[in-house]
Amino acid sequence: MTQRNLPPSASVAEKGDGAKLVIPAADRNGAAIENLIAQVIEDRDISSALEIASGSGQHILRHARRHPHIQWQPTEIDPDRLASIEAYAAEAGEENILPPRVLNAVLHGWADQFDRQDLVILVNLLHLVSHEDANVIFRETARLLPVGGLFVAYGPFMRGGELTSEGDRTFHADLTASDPEIGYKDDAEITEMLHVNGMTLIDLIEMPANNLAFVAERD
């Protein structure tokens, strides 16, 4: 991934047992995201799923336990986080979690490295990349999905060009002060970016802590 200057508030990972990392935000929002994915894929024929930027591995472990019929592919670029994903998966013994793979999701052509996936998940990344990089992520995601495949992008966003809480205003200011190319994306901008990359927004879900979840389908 393109190296970005991020403020300390953007990426907080604590040392856990062995190689495991603990991301407090993943503990806080884990249940909500787990339930979101369960809601989104209900009555869908989903057998494979890829998570972009799986972080510590805490989220994908929840999904694998909840949906044992789905084969889950975690990805990361950071070696410590790749090791953490492996440690969580090994301890849990979930056979439907594939070994994590290195993925720089802002590089053109990365979809060629993977088989088609019925579902792609992206959690808390879009505010940490540039608009150009976000567009690459969307374009490659669309290439990875079959017609009717699902893409779920979760995180903090502007609504109608406005930052709607004091916490969001502070965090966005921290991000743009560290790197003017990153920061919160607008909900309308995300919807348009999905459209130009061959996906259609089918649901926009309000999530706890003022987050949003965009649910899109491959055209």
Steps between C-alpha positions, in 0.01 A plus 500: 500500500619852432683614811298766677580723793236405754436660838520279811119497520473324162651163581502368854612139547604357834719199561305185588607145577778373279475647150143616552417870482196652663333796332259657753272632225460144369381394844258791521344465156557128446151381592333775294704414190447127552124557511518734200663233284251237618216734403649584161563142390175353632324308221806544276702215353841596638780245511813719484592833656809720502576768756721789390737621775400245764699676772559282804263225380239562768219572253556211262510256791150612598372458145656156461341375819159647407509365142690171491374423146692798359871487417658819635812657349673755725752743349746753636816683405660541844712198612402535867132500409543201270659316792215606727239366257684168486516484879127567547409243233734235641369544853138485387553201274244625248563299184313748280760777549758485223861603569525881486644641181700814438290761323576859413145598408592830335712337229344456159434139401491334842173322422695276262669339802176349630215276393156653464336583833128516580556764768767765566516684834688821577503638855641834616739569214352753257569800725868395512560504124479764228205539262712355220594199712138446603402492135760229431364295790147525360605420144698191600223387736252513213735287289514244779123465534265307271180663382283526810798473735496719809734770628467639853700810600476611863647801674465872578373724221365848437128538439411750231847651524468557874680349797214425736665457840772672698701179511485471121607861454798448731607173338464635146708803594770274646507293181519790257763677711719188474431444130276738300415225248316284757202554727128433505330434168147626433208258473401635158858466378511135608170428326631655178829314528312172530295587191793593275674176595211273407322463833162620623424612853215284630502608864651767721488399865552724802738330743596569863747778584385705202640257241341397171492174306471513122362179350551472124431239236711431192314596183 
